[in-house]
Amino acid sequence: MPNKDEILAAQFSAAYRKASRKLTAILIAQPDPLKALLNTDIEAYYLAEMAGTIDATLLGYSDVLKEMIGSKAITQAELTALVEFDRATYTSFLKGASGQVKAELLRGVVGRFSEQELVASLEGLSGLSGPQIETVVNTAVNVFSRTVGAIQAERLPASVKYVYIGPVDDKTRDICLAMVSAGALTRDEIETQFPGSMIDGGGWNCRHRWEREVTQGQSDTKKARAEIFTRDQQGKWKEPQTIKEQREPNPL
């Protein structure tokens, strides 16, 4: 069963593709598609078409919070600020994509693409395919949940322990396997062993987060250690680093 972040990501991606197809149909139907395109504010179009979807995505964050232990340790004002930050994230994504979309539409209109060909060219753009758009949303939702967890951790006793939760499979990064296999750690231990991971997790599109210690985390720890052993035996295991360690290498 898909997680809430996966559902939100799929819905956002579907709405974006629907908006692109609608725009394509509108342009192709014009007597002069080129003139219509040059007079169209692509950025404004997508912001208007996706406004409801952005609202629905952000509303879905409340369901993400329900899955988190102790999420009430964060104030409503802080939650509102974090949610609005992600509104800006989605808006920036749409604005950033508009130039690329307009250039591709121009190429297609001048090249006399059919409506089907034009749709295919848009959906094939780098960074704007269905899975790539889903990755943008997945990452935003997971960063949100990790940020909430990090704020919560700052207000809990230093003795509280956390486990790194999320899927353990062949797609799991080495660094995430290392964190899952570490078992229960305090906030200070996490920052020492895996600096920056409370917010960054394992990096872009990471499916994991640190959560207050729960019993079910023990089985994941064993699975992660078994996966590490398997990769090591196959020569696939690499010494992992967190995103912070990659950005700030030890000068010694």
N, C-alpha and C positions, 0 to 999 in steps of 0.2 A: 504494500500500500504506500503511495507516495507521501512524503512529508508535506507539511503545510507550505514550506518555502518552495517546493517543487510544483505544487498546485498553483501558487501565486505566479511563479515564473512562467509556467505553461500558459496561463490565462493572459498574462501581459504580452507574451510573444504572439499568441493567436490574435489579440486585438491589434497589434502592430501590423501583422501581415494583412489583416482585414482592411486596415486603413490604407496600406500601400496598394492593395488591389482596387479599392474604391477610387483612389487618386488616379491610378492608371486608366480605369474605365472612363472617368470624367475627361481626362485629356484626350484619349483616343476618340471620344464621341464629338469633340469640337471640330468645326469646319477647318480651323487652322491650329492644330495641336502645338506647333512651335510657339506661336504667338500666345496661346493660352498658358503654356509653361512659363514663358518669360514674364508673364503678368501674375504668376502665382507665387505667393509667399509660402514656400514649402515648410519653413520652420513654424509659422503660425498655423498652417494646416494640421501638422502633426500634434502640436500642443493642444489644439482645440479637439481633435479627434480622440486623443489619448487622455484628456483631462479626467473623464469618468473612470477610466482604467487605473490611472494613478491613484485616485481617491480610493478605489476598491482595494488596490494593492496595499495601501497604507492602513486601511481599515482592517485588513487581514493580519496586520502585525499583532493585534490583540490576541489572536489565536496562537501566535507564536509565543507570546508571553505566558499563556495558560500552560504551555508545555514546560516552562522553566520553574525550577524549584526556588522559592524565595524571591520571586520577581517583584513582590510588593515592597521590597526594600529600596525601591527607587521611586522618587516623587513623580506626580503627574506632570509637573512643570518640566522635569528632566525628560520624561517620556515624550512630551509634546515637542521639545527641542530636537530630540533624536529623530522623531518621525519627520519633522519639517526638514531636517538635514537631508533625509533620504528623498523627500519630494524634490529638493534641489538636485539630487543625484540623477533622478529619472528625467527631470526637465533638461539637465545638461546633456544627458545621453541623446535625447530627441533633437536638441539644438545641434549637437555635434554631428549627428547623422544626416541632417537636412542638406548640407552642402554636397555630401557624397551622393545622396539620393537625386538631387537636382542634376548633378553632372551625368549620372547614369541615365536619367530620363531624357536629358538632352541628347545623349549619344543614341538612345533608342528612337526618339522622335525623328531626328535627322536621318537615321538609318532606316526609317520606315518599318520599324518592328511592328509585328502584330501585337494585340493586347496580351496574348499568352506569352509571347517572347519578351515583352516588356516586364511582365510580372516575374518571369523566370530570372531575368537579368537583375532585377531589384533584390529578389530573395537570395541571389547568389553573391551579393556584395560582401566583401570581407568585413566581418564584424557585425553583419546584419542578417545572418541566416537565423532560422528559428532557434537552434541550439545555442548559438552565440548570444542571442538576446536573452534567452533563459539564464545563461551564465551571469549576465549583468545583474538580473534580479536576484538570483540565488545568492550571489556574493553580497549584495546589499542587505538582504534579509539576514544572512548569517553574521555579517559584521554588526548589524543592529543587535542581534541576540547576544553576541559576544561582548559588545559594549555594555549592554544592560548587566550582564554577568560580572564584568569587571568593576562597574560602579558598585554593584551589590557587594562584591568581595571586599572593597575598600571599607565598607561599613560593618563588616562582620569581624569577629575576633580572629587574630592572626593564627590561632590554633585550628581553625576550620580547615578541613581538607576537601580537595576537589579531584574529580576524575575527568579524563578527557573522553567525551562520548561522541559517537557517530559510527558510520559504517566501517567495518573491517573487511575489505575485499581486495581484489586485484587492482582496483583503481586507487586505493588508499596510498598516499604519499609515504615515503620512508619516514619523514619527520613526524607525520601523524601517527604512524605505527609506533614510533619511539615514545610518543607522548601517551598513547593509549596503554602501551605496555608498562609505562612507569608506575601505574597504579595511582593510589591516593597520595596527593601532595598538598602541602600548605601553599598559600599565595607566594610566600617568600621563596619556597623551594621551586615553584614553577618559574618564577622570574630568574632564579639562579641557573636552573637547568635548561629552561626553554624561554629565554628572554623575548618579550614582546608577544608571546603566543596567546595571552589572554584576549587581546584584540585581533591580532592577525590570524590566529589559528595556524594552519599550514600554508596559507597564501591564498592567491586568487581562486575563487570558486571552491574554497574549503567547505566541507560538509560537517565539520566537527566544532565542538566548543567545550570549554571547561565548565563543569557543572558540580554543584555540591555533591559530596560523596553519597552514592546510593548503592545498594546491594547488587543490583543488576550489572554494575560496572565491572565486577570481578570476572565474569565470563568473557567480556570483551578484552580484558587484560590478557587472559590466557590465549585467546584467538590471535591477538596482535603479536604476542611472543612467538606463537607457532608460525605465523606468517613471516616474521623476521628471520627465524631459523631457516625456513624454507628458502627464502630469497638469498640468505647467506650461503646456503649449500649450493644454490644455483649460480652463485657469483653475481647476483643482481643487486645485492644490498650495498648501499652507498652511505657513507657517514653523513647523517642528515644535519641540516642547519635550519634554524628558524629564519623568517624573513628579516628580523632585526639583525641577526648574526651575519646574514648575507650582505646587508647594507652597511653594517659597521664591523668589518673584520678586525680581529685582534691584531694590533700592530706589532706584537712581539713575534 
